[in-house]
């Protein structure tokens, strides 16, 4: 799916998840694990197109957080092996 994205979107995601992965690599110092980062950023990445109740929003946020956590933890494999070279 990543390879089907427009190039500009792919570059943006590579950089975003490169930064998040770098932060996660220092979680021993900053306490920002992939899970914690995902909880912070997931509500701003994807949301339901129409207003729903709090229960549905909570379920949706949890699903997005799991996706973001997966992308952070596997960013090298998903967006290219040497993601640190972006910096």
Phi, psi and omega per residue, in radians:
X1 nan -0.642 -3.123
X2 -1.063 -0.690 -3.118
X3 -1.210 -0.242 3.122
X4 -1.556 -0.138 3.135
X5 -1.266 2.631 2.991
X6 -1.043 2.599 -3.043
X7 -0.970 -0.718 -3.125
X8 -1.090 -0.705 3.120
X9 -1.160 -0.714 3.128
X10 -1.102 -0.763 3.124
X11 -1.089 -0.764 3.115
X12 -1.060 -0.818 3.129
X13 -1.122 -0.695 3.102
X14 -1.024 -0.787 -3.136
X15 -1.203 -0.780 3.137
X16 -1.045 -0.885 -3.109
X17 -1.311 -0.386 2.991
X18 -1.122 -0.781 3.103
X19 -1.124 -0.821 -3.131
X20 -1.087 -0.691 3.110
X21 -1.124 -0.724 3.113
X22 -1.087 -0.750 3.094
X23 -1.082 -0.766 -3.130
X24 -1.117 -0.585 3.120
X25 -1.133 -0.356 3.113
X26 -1.844 0.428 -3.066
X27 -1.131 -0.370 3.074
X28 -1.115 -0.474 -3.141
X29 -1.721 -0.749 -3.009
X30 -1.753 -0.060 3.125
X31 1.124 0.225 -3.126
X32 -1.730 1.481 3.061
X33 -1.283 2.965 3.089
X34 -1.014 -0.656 3.113
X35 -1.105 -0.832 -3.127
X36 -1.131 -0.735 3.093
X37 -1.079 -0.750 -3.137
X38 -1.082 -0.726 3.116
X39 -1.096 -0.595 -3.130
X40 -1.310 -0.709 -2.976
X41 -1.700 -0.442 -3.054
X42 -0.972 -0.767 -3.122
X43 -1.092 -0.301 3.138
X44 -1.697 -0.135 -3.069
X45 -1.624 -0.856 -3.111
X46 -2.387 2.504 3.088
X47 -2.606 2.861 -3.141
X48 -1.217 2.505 -3.073
X49 -1.222 -0.392 3.141
X50 -2.259 2.665 -3.141
X51 -1.058 2.431 3.107
X52 -2.333 -3.108 3.107
X53 -1.342 2.905 -3.117
X54 -1.061 -0.570 -3.130
X55 -1.174 -0.778 3.139
X56 -1.171 -0.694 3.095
X57 -1.097 -0.687 3.115
X58 -1.126 -0.788 3.111
X59 -1.084 -0.753 -3.140
X60 -1.104 -0.777 3.137
X61 -1.084 -0.696 3.122
X62 -1.112 -0.728 3.124
X63 -1.121 -0.767 3.129
X64 -1.129 -0.699 3.122
X65 -1.077 -0.705 3.100
X66 -1.125 -0.698 3.092
X67 -1.118 -0.801 -3.139
X68 -1.107 -0.730 3.100
X69 -1.047 -0.783 3.117
X70 -1.054 -0.774 -3.135
X71 -1.125 -0.658 3.104
X72 -1.151 -0.856 -3.068
X73 -1.168 -0.458 -3.065
X74 -2.064 0.407 -3.044
X75 -1.056 -0.636 3.123
X76 -1.077 -0.777 -3.134
X77 -1.262 -0.600 -3.070
X78 -1.404 -0.782 -3.005
X79 -1.852 0.044 3.135
X80 2.136 2.408 -3.008
X81 -0.971 -0.722 -3.047
X82 -1.825 1.171 -3.104
X83 -1.166 -0.432 3.114
X84 -1.163 -0.388 3.139
X85 -1.189 -0.205 3.105
X86 -1.174 -0.345 -3.077
X87 -1.797 nan nan
